Amino acid sequence: MSTSPSPYTEQYANPQGPNDGRPTGSQIIKDYGLENRFSGRVALVTGATSGIGLEAARAIHETGADIYIAALEATKAHNLIEDIKMSSKGTGKIELLDLDLGSLVSVNDVVRKFKSLSGTLNILITNAGIMTAPPGSRTKEGFDMRFGINHLGHYALTAQLLPLLIRSSTPDFNSRLVAITSSAHRFSSIRWDNLNLTQTDDVWTAYGQSKTANLWMANYIDRKYGPRGVHASAVNPGMIWTGILDNLDPVTSEHWKNDQSLMNIMQSPAQGSATTVWAAVSPTWEGKGGKYLVTCRIGEPLKDMNSIVDPGYATHAYDEEGENRLWELSSQLTGISVQET
């Protein structure tokens, strides 16, 4: 398979809805000949008990890597390990960790648990997230649910695991962070003076702010820690009708279902995992990062702000000053910083 920055241009050219010719995560593994090539490597994926996270974990397991799935009540998903093993010929082990990203206590517990189980971490995928929440909903520490779960919880997890990512990096395979963002980042940059959105309960502002934060965290890590062997990419997985969309308001949901152009770009969860898997394992991204990725390529600037089918990045997507400020603020809000050795 080519290390071209756009290897699947033809497959994405004319989308026809879920299960069309666009690649899946597992197809990425096969195309690059990575079956059982990652024996001894370790990946941690959040929110991977369903949807695109599960499909990304399933595909990466085919590489032979050990997979750790961290999610809400993950250990209650008794059939998950067998489900992955039945569809994968990977030889790596699968471990489940209970993680509540809305609780920094839970995040800290998972970090300790993971470190007791593994002295290696090569791939971290911050996939978990929520879109909707009841007005005024807060995390255990009092943050807006979207910002707290989608960003601050992942910041706390990542900051504590960065030293392990650094130590695990090798010349053959630099460690990788894949942060899941969304085209919805266009709806809001960071509301520095109102992070908890006390004057609005608008779902798109709240979700958009958190997805900008995901994108900025990846940019910051690649810039700051790339020279130390940890590269990060922000992935927009595209449109997938998974559980995150189940609580859309009925008017929006019905409108989307009647929009044929939108339905055409919808993907199955397996297809939705493709760009995540591509960023996490393909040789294309060896020793590189700091980009917004979509449809297995580097994303382009947003052309139409009002078009939900335009997957491009907003003008605020790359903002070094904002990225630095967000990292420092996240450290202050969580009380967690990178303990470099």
MARDOBA-583437 format. One record per residue (C-alpha): residue number from 1; residue in three letters; x, y, z. Coordinates in pm, 1 decimal. Layout:
N
[rec NUM; "ALA"; [X; Y; Z]];
...
This chain:
341
[rec 1; "MET"; [0.0; 0.0; 0.0]];
[rec 2; "SER"; [127.1; 346.3; -86.8]];
[rec 3; "THR"; [234.8; 592.5; 180.9]];
[rec 4; "SER"; [51.2; 859.7; -18.7]];
[rec 5; "PRO"; [-116.8; 1125.8; 198.3]];
[rec 6; "SER"; [-442.6; 1052.3; 13.4]];
[rec 7; "PRO"; [-449.4; 676.9; -59.1]];
[rec 8; "TYR"; [-827.9; 636.1; -74.8]];
[rec 9; "THR"; [-930.2; 936.1; -284.4]];
[rec 10; "GLU"; [-1116.0; 724.7; -538.3]];
[rec 11; "GLN"; [-1311.4; 527.1; -277.4]];
[rec 12; "TYR"; [-1436.2; 847.3; -112.5]];
[rec 13; "ALA"; [-1518.1; 1026.7; -438.3]];
[rec 14; "ASN"; [-1882.1; 919.3; -473.2]];
[rec 15; "PRO"; [-2028.4; 810.9; -138.9]];
[rec 16; "GLN"; [-2352.0; 611.6; -148.5]];
[rec 17; "GLY"; [-2430.1; 558.0; 218.8]];
[rec 18; "PRO"; [-2321.8; 297.8; 475.4]];
[rec 19; "ASN"; [-2136.9; -11.9; 353.0]];
[rec 20; "ASP"; [-2054.4; 130.6; 12.1]];
[rec 21; "GLY"; [-1700.3; 116.3; -130.3]];
[rec 22; "ARG"; [-1534.5; 334.8; 132.0]];
[rec 23; "PRO"; [-1274.4; 153.6; 345.4]];
[rec 24; "THR"; [-1322.8; 13.9; 695.7]];
[rec 25; "GLY"; [-1066.2; 7.4; 973.3]];
[rec 26; "SER"; [-1002.9; -360.5; 907.8]];
[rec 27; "GLN"; [-950.2; -287.9; 538.5]];
[rec 28; "ILE"; [-678.2; -38.3; 633.3]];
[rec 29; "ILE"; [-496.7; -313.1; 826.0]];
[rec 30; "LYS"; [-518.3; -552.4; 531.1]];
[rec 31; "ASP"; [-420.3; -294.6; 269.8]];
[rec 32; "TYR"; [-101.8; -206.5; 457.3]];
[rec 33; "GLY"; [-22.1; -571.5; 534.4]];
[rec 34; "LEU"; [-19.7; -510.6; 910.1]];
[rec 35; "GLU"; [-184.1; -834.2; 1028.6]];
[rec 36; "ASN"; [5.2; -947.1; 1341.2]];
[rec 37; "ARG"; [292.4; -708.7; 1263.5]];
[rec 38; "PHE"; [255.3; -512.1; 1591.2]];
[rec 39; "SER"; [316.3; -791.2; 1839.3]];
[rec 40; "GLY"; [444.8; -641.8; 2165.4]];
[rec 41; "ARG"; [293.9; -298.9; 2099.8]];
[rec 42; "VAL"; [13.7; -162.5; 2314.5]];
[rec 43; "ALA"; [-289.1; 54.2; 2231.2]];
[rec 44; "LEU"; [-538.4; 219.5; 2466.3]];
[rec 45; "VAL"; [-873.8; 330.1; 2323.6]];
[rec 46; "THR"; [-1138.6; 520.5; 2519.7]];
[rec 47; "GLY"; [-1509.5; 470.7; 2462.8]];
[rec 48; "ALA"; [-1452.3; 155.8; 2259.8]];
[rec 49; "THR"; [-1740.8; -61.7; 2376.2]];
[rec 50; "SER"; [-1955.7; 45.4; 2079.5]];
[rec 51; "GLY"; [-1957.5; 248.4; 1758.6]];
[rec 52; "ILE"; [-1643.1; 363.2; 1583.5]];
[rec 53; "GLY"; [-1430.9; 315.7; 1896.7]];
[rec 54; "LEU"; [-1515.2; -53.1; 1908.4]];
[rec 55; "GLU"; [-1444.3; -92.0; 1537.5]];
[rec 56; "ALA"; [-1109.9; 88.5; 1572.2]];
[rec 57; "ALA"; [-1012.3; -139.6; 1861.2]];
[rec 58; "ARG"; [-1122.3; -444.6; 1661.1]];
[rec 59; "ALA"; [-911.1; -339.7; 1361.2]];
[rec 60; "ILE"; [-601.7; -251.9; 1563.9]];
[rec 61; "HIS"; [-625.4; -585.6; 1744.4]];
[rec 62; "GLU"; [-571.1; -747.6; 1403.4]];
[rec 63; "THR"; [-218.8; -602.2; 1406.9]];
[rec 64; "GLY"; [-131.7; -829.6; 1699.2]];
[rec 65; "ALA"; [-109.7; -539.1; 1943.0]];
[rec 66; "ASP"; [-244.1; -562.7; 2297.4]];
[rec 67; "ILE"; [-563.6; -359.4; 2325.4]];
[rec 68; "TYR"; [-688.2; -183.1; 2637.3]];
[rec 69; "ILE"; [-1046.2; -57.3; 2616.2]];
[rec 70; "ALA"; [-1134.9; 211.8; 2870.5]];
[rec 71; "ALA"; [-1501.8; 306.2; 2890.0]];
[rec 72; "LEU"; [-1800.0; 349.1; 3118.8]];
[rec 73; "GLU"; [-1866.9; 14.9; 3287.7]];
[rec 74; "ALA"; [-1646.2; -157.0; 3031.3]];
[rec 75; "THR"; [-1597.1; -460.7; 3252.6]];
[rec 76; "LYS"; [-1971.7; -527.5; 3232.8]];
[rec 77; "ALA"; [-1943.3; -576.7; 2856.5]];
[rec 78; "HIS"; [-1883.3; -947.1; 2911.0]];
[rec 79; "ASN"; [-1916.0; -1043.5; 2545.2]];
[rec 80; "LEU"; [-1691.2; -769.3; 2410.9]];
[rec 81; "ILE"; [-1362.4; -957.5; 2426.1]];
[rec 82; "GLU"; [-1506.3; -1267.0; 2261.1]];
[rec 83; "ASP"; [-1677.8; -1052.5; 1998.3]];
[rec 84; "ILE"; [-1345.5; -896.4; 1898.5]];
[rec 85; "LYS"; [-1156.2; -1224.4; 1908.5]];
[rec 86; "MET"; [-1414.0; -1398.7; 1687.9]];
[rec 87; "SER"; [-1367.4; -1140.8; 1411.0]];
[rec 88; "SER"; [-993.1; -1083.7; 1450.7]];
[rec 89; "LYS"; [-694.6; -1307.8; 1395.8]];
[rec 90; "GLY"; [-485.6; -1081.8; 1616.2]];
[rec 91; "THR"; [-269.0; -1247.8; 1879.4]];
[rec 92; "GLY"; [-259.6; -962.3; 2130.5]];
[rec 93; "LYS"; [-451.6; -961.3; 2455.4]];
[rec 94; "ILE"; [-760.7; -752.2; 2526.5]];
[rec 95; "GLU"; [-817.1; -582.2; 2861.7]];
[rec 96; "LEU"; [-1118.6; -382.7; 2980.8]];
[rec 97; "LEU"; [-1092.3; -83.8; 3215.1]];
[rec 98; "ASP"; [-1381.2; 106.9; 3373.6]];
[rec 99; "LEU"; [-1342.4; 477.3; 3292.6]];
[rec 100; "ASP"; [-1573.0; 770.0; 3369.4]];
[rec 101; "LEU"; [-1423.4; 1072.1; 3192.2]];
[rec 102; "GLY"; [-1663.9; 1292.4; 3388.0]];
[rec 103; "SER"; [-1472.3; 1212.6; 3705.5]];
[rec 104; "LEU"; [-1105.4; 1300.7; 3749.7]];
[rec 105; "VAL"; [-1092.2; 1046.6; 4033.0]];
[rec 106; "SER"; [-1193.3; 776.5; 3784.0]];
[rec 107; "VAL"; [-938.5; 900.9; 3528.9]];
[rec 108; "ASN"; [-661.7; 887.2; 3788.9]];
[rec 109; "ASP"; [-767.9; 537.9; 3893.4]];
[rec 110; "VAL"; [-754.7; 414.5; 3533.5]];
[rec 111; "VAL"; [-407.0; 562.1; 3485.2]];
[rec 112; "ARG"; [-283.2; 376.8; 3792.2]];
[rec 113; "LYS"; [-455.1; 55.5; 3685.4]];
[rec 114; "PHE"; [-318.6; 72.8; 3332.3]];
[rec 115; "LYS"; [36.1; 138.3; 3452.4]];
[rec 116; "SER"; [11.9; -163.2; 3681.5]];
[rec 117; "LEU"; [-81.0; -380.0; 3382.7]];
[rec 118; "SER"; [149.8; -242.3; 3114.2]];
[rec 119; "GLY"; [486.9; -71.4; 3104.5]];
[rec 120; "THR"; [434.0; 19.3; 2739.2]];
[rec 121; "LEU"; [196.9; 247.6; 2547.9]];
[rec 122; "ASN"; [247.6; 302.5; 2176.1]];
[rec 123; "ILE"; [-95.7; 422.5; 2063.4]];
[rec 124; "LEU"; [-349.5; 629.3; 2257.4]];
[rec 125; "ILE"; [-686.8; 697.2; 2093.0]];
[rec 126; "THR"; [-907.6; 947.6; 2276.0]];
[rec 127; "ASN"; [-1232.9; 842.0; 2115.9]];
[rec 128; "ALA"; [-1502.6; 867.0; 2385.9]];
[rec 129; "GLY"; [-1740.5; 1160.7; 2383.6]];
[rec 130; "ILE"; [-2089.8; 1296.0; 2428.0]];
[rec 131; "MET"; [-2286.7; 1547.2; 2221.7]];
[rec 132; "THR"; [-2603.0; 1619.1; 2419.4]];
[rec 133; "ALA"; [-2670.3; 1658.5; 2789.6]];
[rec 134; "PRO"; [-2956.1; 1800.1; 2999.2]];
[rec 135; "PRO"; [-2926.8; 2179.4; 3044.3]];
[rec 136; "GLY"; [-2685.7; 2268.4; 3320.7]];
[rec 137; "SER"; [-2533.9; 1918.7; 3341.1]];
[rec 138; "ARG"; [-2195.7; 1911.2; 3508.0]];
[rec 139; "THR"; [-1915.0; 1661.4; 3563.0]];
[rec 140; "LYS"; [-1815.7; 1548.4; 3911.8]];
[rec 141; "GLU"; [-1581.3; 1847.1; 3933.0]];
[rec 142; "GLY"; [-1844.4; 2092.3; 3808.3]];
[rec 143; "PHE"; [-1745.8; 2139.0; 3443.4]];
[rec 144; "ASP"; [-1985.5; 2149.9; 3149.9]];
[rec 145; "MET"; [-2044.0; 1787.0; 3053.4]];
[rec 146; "ARG"; [-1923.7; 1822.4; 2693.9]];
[rec 147; "PHE"; [-1610.2; 2019.6; 2779.7]];
[rec 148; "GLY"; [-1543.9; 1809.7; 3090.0]];
[rec 149; "ILE"; [-1586.2; 1466.3; 2932.0]];
[rec 150; "ASN"; [-1472.0; 1529.9; 2575.6]];
[rec 151; "HIS"; [-1171.3; 1742.4; 2664.7]];
[rec 152; "LEU"; [-1072.3; 1774.0; 3030.9]];
[rec 153; "GLY"; [-1110.6; 1403.0; 3107.1]];
[rec 154; "HIS"; [-902.6; 1317.8; 2803.1]];
[rec 155; "TYR"; [-649.3; 1587.6; 2887.6]];
[rec 156; "ALA"; [-606.8; 1438.7; 3236.1]];
[rec 157; "LEU"; [-565.8; 1089.0; 3093.4]];
[rec 158; "THR"; [-323.0; 1198.9; 2822.7]];
[rec 159; "ALA"; [-108.2; 1422.7; 3041.3]];
[rec 160; "GLN"; [-48.9; 1136.7; 3284.4]];
[rec 161; "LEU"; [27.4; 886.0; 3009.4]];
[rec 162; "LEU"; [255.7; 1109.6; 2802.3]];
[rec 163; "PRO"; [573.5; 1002.6; 2987.6]];
[rec 164; "LEU"; [488.4; 640.1; 2905.7]];
[rec 165; "LEU"; [424.9; 729.4; 2540.5]];
[rec 166; "ILE"; [764.5; 901.3; 2532.5]];
[rec 167; "ARG"; [945.1; 604.3; 2686.8]];
[rec 168; "SER"; [768.4; 358.5; 2454.2]];
[rec 169; "SER"; [859.4; 545.0; 2135.7]];
[rec 170; "THR"; [1116.8; 377.2; 1911.5]];
[rec 171; "PRO"; [1291.2; 479.3; 1588.2]];
[rec 172; "ASP"; [1083.6; 216.2; 1406.5]];
[rec 173; "PHE"; [751.0; 332.0; 1549.0]];
[rec 174; "ASN"; [710.2; 669.3; 1713.5]];
[rec 175; "SER"; [427.1; 670.9; 1967.5]];
[rec 176; "ARG"; [98.2; 814.2; 1843.3]];
[rec 177; "LEU"; [-198.6; 999.0; 1987.2]];
[rec 178; "VAL"; [-517.8; 1007.2; 1781.2]];
[rec 179; "ALA"; [-770.2; 1259.2; 1914.3]];
[rec 180; "ILE"; [-1123.6; 1232.1; 1777.4]];
[rec 181; "THR"; [-1261.6; 1570.3; 1680.9]];
[rec 182; "SER"; [-1557.6; 1655.9; 1455.2]];
[rec 183; "SER"; [-1660.7; 1891.3; 1178.4]];
[rec 184; "ALA"; [-1874.2; 2044.7; 1456.2]];
[rec 185; "HIS"; [-1560.7; 2217.7; 1587.2]];
[rec 186; "ARG"; [-1661.6; 2491.0; 1342.1]];
[rec 187; "PHE"; [-1945.7; 2598.7; 1571.2]];
[rec 188; "SER"; [-1728.2; 2734.5; 1850.1]];
[rec 189; "SER"; [-1373.2; 2813.9; 1942.6]];
[rec 190; "ILE"; [-1290.3; 2813.2; 2315.7]];
[rec 191; "ARG"; [-1514.9; 3040.1; 2525.0]];
[rec 192; "TRP"; [-1237.9; 3159.5; 2751.9]];
[rec 193; "ASP"; [-1468.2; 3374.8; 2964.1]];
[rec 194; "ASN"; [-1750.9; 3119.9; 2981.1]];
[rec 195; "LEU"; [-1617.4; 2763.6; 2958.3]];
[rec 196; "ASN"; [-1921.4; 2625.3; 3140.3]];
[rec 197; "LEU"; [-2154.0; 2809.1; 2901.3]];
[rec 198; "THR"; [-2365.4; 2950.8; 3182.8]];
[rec 199; "GLN"; [-2545.1; 3184.7; 2942.9]];
[rec 200; "THR"; [-2638.1; 2918.1; 2689.0]];
[rec 201; "ASP"; [-2753.1; 2560.5; 2667.9]];
[rec 202; "ASP"; [-2698.8; 2545.4; 2292.7]];
[rec 203; "VAL"; [-2580.5; 2193.5; 2210.2]];
[rec 204; "TRP"; [-2375.0; 2297.3; 1908.7]];
[rec 205; "THR"; [-2182.1; 2564.5; 2097.2]];
[rec 206; "ALA"; [-2105.0; 2322.9; 2380.1]];
[rec 207; "TYR"; [-2014.3; 2033.7; 2152.9]];
[rec 208; "GLY"; [-1824.5; 2256.5; 1910.7]];
[rec 209; "GLN"; [-1609.7; 2403.2; 2189.1]];
[rec 210; "SER"; [-1517.5; 2056.2; 2313.4]];
[rec 211; "LYS"; [-1426.0; 1937.3; 1963.9]];
[rec 212; "THR"; [-1206.2; 2243.0; 1906.8]];
[rec 213; "ALA"; [-1036.4; 2152.0; 2234.9]];
[rec 214; "ASN"; [-972.1; 1797.3; 2109.2]];
[rec 215; "LEU"; [-817.7; 1934.5; 1791.2]];
[rec 216; "TRP"; [-602.3; 2187.9; 1974.7]];
[rec 217; "MET"; [-475.6; 1928.7; 2221.7]];
[rec 218; "ALA"; [-350.7; 1712.2; 1935.1]];
[rec 219; "ASN"; [-183.8; 2010.0; 1768.5]];
[rec 220; "TYR"; [-13.1; 2109.7; 2093.9]];
[rec 221; "ILE"; [114.7; 1759.6; 2169.5]];
[rec 222; "ASP"; [256.8; 1710.7; 1822.7]];
[rec 223; "ARG"; [435.2; 2044.4; 1835.2]];
[rec 224; "LYS"; [565.1; 2005.5; 2191.8]];
[rec 225; "TYR"; [632.0; 1631.2; 2211.4]];
[rec 226; "GLY"; [690.5; 1536.8; 1847.4]];
[rec 227; "PRO"; [1063.8; 1602.0; 1890.3]];
[rec 228; "ARG"; [1054.0; 1349.0; 2178.3]];
[rec 229; "GLY"; [889.8; 1079.3; 1968.4]];
[rec 230; "VAL"; [517.5; 1134.3; 2032.1]];
[rec 231; "HIS"; [311.8; 1247.7; 1735.0]];
[rec 232; "ALA"; [-53.8; 1344.9; 1743.9]];
[rec 233; "SER"; [-328.6; 1383.2; 1485.1]];
[rec 234; "ALA"; [-686.4; 1507.6; 1513.9]];
[rec 235; "VAL"; [-934.5; 1288.0; 1327.4]];
[rec 236; "ASN"; [-1278.7; 1380.9; 1203.9]];
[rec 237; "PRO"; [-1426.6; 1032.2; 1149.7]];
[rec 238; "GLY"; [-1708.2; 1164.7; 932.6]];
[rec 239; "MET"; [-2081.6; 1111.2; 969.7]];
[rec 240; "ILE"; [-2190.3; 788.9; 1139.6]];
[rec 241; "TRP"; [-2533.1; 737.8; 1294.2]];
[rec 242; "THR"; [-2408.9; 598.2; 1622.7]];
[rec 243; "GLY"; [-2536.3; 641.9; 1977.5]];
[rec 244; "ILE"; [-2391.1; 992.8; 2002.0]];
[rec 245; "LEU"; [-2666.8; 1113.4; 1764.8]];
[rec 246; "ASP"; [-2952.3; 930.6; 1936.7]];
[rec 247; "ASN"; [-3045.4; 1228.5; 2151.4]];
[rec 248; "LEU"; [-3060.6; 1489.0; 1878.0]];
[rec 249; "ASP"; [-3376.6; 1696.6; 1893.1]];
[rec 250; "PRO"; [-3651.9; 1538.1; 1678.4]];
[rec 251; "VAL"; [-3667.4; 1827.0; 1430.5]];
[rec 252; "THR"; [-3294.8; 1811.2; 1352.3]];
[rec 253; "SER"; [-3299.5; 1431.8; 1341.3]];
[rec 254; "GLU"; [-3588.0; 1423.8; 1094.8]];
[rec 255; "HIS"; [-3432.2; 1696.3; 880.2]];
[rec 256; "TRP"; [-3106.3; 1505.0; 855.7]];
[rec 257; "LYS"; [-3278.3; 1179.2; 767.2]];
[rec 258; "ASN"; [-3455.2; 1353.5; 479.6]];
[rec 259; "ASP"; [-3137.0; 1511.8; 343.7]];
[rec 260; "GLN"; [-3017.3; 1274.0; 72.1]];
[rec 261; "SER"; [-2675.6; 1436.4; 36.9]];
[rec 262; "LEU"; [-2622.6; 1383.5; 409.6]];
[rec 263; "MET"; [-2748.1; 1026.8; 400.0]];
[rec 264; "ASN"; [-2505.7; 953.9; 116.0]];
[rec 265; "ILE"; [-2201.5; 1049.0; 324.9]];
[rec 266; "MET"; [-2321.5; 848.1; 626.7]];
[rec 267; "GLN"; [-2098.9; 549.2; 702.9]];
[rec 268; "SER"; [-2120.3; 228.5; 897.9]];
[rec 269; "PRO"; [-1928.3; 228.7; 1228.6]];
[rec 270; "ALA"; [-1664.1; 7.1; 1065.0]];
[rec 271; "GLN"; [-1617.5; 262.6; 786.1]];
[rec 272; "GLY"; [-1620.2; 544.0; 1039.9]];
[rec 273; "SER"; [-1317.8; 388.0; 1210.8]];
[rec 274; "ALA"; [-1104.2; 397.1; 894.8]];
[rec 275; "THR"; [-938.7; 737.9; 936.4]];
[rec 276; "THR"; [-872.4; 669.9; 1305.4]];
[rec 277; "VAL"; [-701.6; 341.3; 1222.1]];
[rec 278; "TRP"; [-511.0; 499.5; 932.9]];
[rec 279; "ALA"; [-375.2; 769.7; 1165.0]];
[rec 280; "ALA"; [-293.2; 517.6; 1438.5]];
[rec 281; "VAL"; [-102.4; 252.9; 1243.6]];
[rec 282; "SER"; [-24.9; 341.3; 882.0]];
[rec 283; "PRO"; [333.4; 416.3; 775.6]];
[rec 284; "THR"; [199.6; 736.1; 620.0]];
[rec 285; "TRP"; [202.6; 893.4; 966.5]];
[rec 286; "GLU"; [530.1; 755.5; 1093.6]];
[rec 287; "GLY"; [715.5; 1042.3; 1260.4]];
[rec 288; "LYS"; [450.5; 1296.0; 1156.9]];
[rec 289; "GLY"; [135.9; 1456.4; 1295.0]];
[rec 290; "GLY"; [-18.1; 1791.2; 1377.6]];
[rec 291; "LYS"; [-284.9; 1766.3; 1108.3]];
[rec 292; "TYR"; [-664.0; 1753.2; 1090.8]];
[rec 293; "LEU"; [-749.7; 1428.9; 910.4]];
[rec 294; "VAL"; [-1073.4; 1323.7; 741.3]];
[rec 295; "THR"; [-1159.3; 1056.8; 480.8]];
[rec 296; "CYS"; [-807.2; 912.5; 513.6]];
[rec 297; "ARG"; [-639.3; 1233.2; 400.4]];
[rec 298; "ILE"; [-533.2; 1571.8; 533.7]];
[rec 299; "GLY"; [-841.8; 1788.7; 564.0]];
[rec 300; "GLU"; [-890.6; 2108.0; 368.7]];
[rec 301; "PRO"; [-1021.3; 2445.6; 486.9]];
[rec 302; "LEU"; [-1397.0; 2468.8; 532.1]];
[rec 303; "LYS"; [-1562.7; 2606.5; 219.3]];
[rec 304; "ASP"; [-1926.3; 2633.1; 331.3]];
[rec 305; "MET"; [-1996.5; 2704.7; 697.4]];
[rec 306; "ASN"; [-2364.5; 2620.0; 649.4]];
[rec 307; "SER"; [-2309.2; 2284.1; 478.4]];
[rec 308; "ILE"; [-2310.7; 1987.6; 712.8]];
[rec 309; "VAL"; [-2159.5; 1771.9; 437.3]];
[rec 310; "ASP"; [-1849.0; 1994.3; 416.1]];
[rec 311; "PRO"; [-1592.6; 1818.1; 640.7]];
[rec 312; "GLY"; [-1328.9; 2092.5; 624.8]];
[rec 313; "TYR"; [-1160.1; 2266.3; 914.6]];
[rec 314; "ALA"; [-1256.4; 2609.3; 1049.0]];
[rec 315; "THR"; [-1027.8; 2912.5; 1052.6]];
[rec 316; "HIS"; [-960.0; 2863.6; 1425.3]];
[rec 317; "ALA"; [-849.4; 2498.5; 1387.4]];
[rec 318; "TYR"; [-479.2; 2587.2; 1391.4]];
[rec 319; "ASP"; [-407.2; 2847.4; 1659.2]];
[rec 320; "GLU"; [-74.9; 2806.3; 1836.6]];
[rec 321; "GLU"; [-147.3; 3075.6; 2093.5]];
[rec 322; "GLY"; [-487.4; 2925.3; 2172.6]];
[rec 323; "GLU"; [-342.2; 2573.7; 2190.8]];
[rec 324; "ASN"; [-78.7; 2684.4; 2441.4]];
[rec 325; "ARG"; [-334.8; 2869.6; 2649.0]];
[rec 326; "LEU"; [-575.8; 2574.8; 2651.6]];
[rec 327; "TRP"; [-302.8; 2332.9; 2764.3]];
[rec 328; "GLU"; [-205.2; 2558.2; 3054.6]];
[rec 329; "LEU"; [-567.9; 2620.6; 3149.4]];
[rec 330; "SER"; [-646.3; 2248.5; 3138.5]];
[rec 331; "SER"; [-356.1; 2185.0; 3374.5]];
[rec 332; "GLN"; [-485.8; 2449.9; 3614.3]];
[rec 333; "LEU"; [-846.0; 2325.6; 3602.8]];
[rec 334; "THR"; [-758.4; 1960.1; 3658.4]];
[rec 335; "GLY"; [-455.5; 2006.1; 3881.4]];
[rec 336; "ILE"; [-268.4; 1765.3; 3651.9]];
[rec 337; "SER"; [47.6; 1831.8; 3455.1]];
[rec 338; "VAL"; [294.5; 1615.9; 3266.1]];
[rec 339; "GLN"; [544.5; 1468.6; 3508.9]];
[rec 340; "GLU"; [841.0; 1451.7; 3276.3]];
[rec 341; "THR"; [1137.5; 1231.7; 3361.3]];
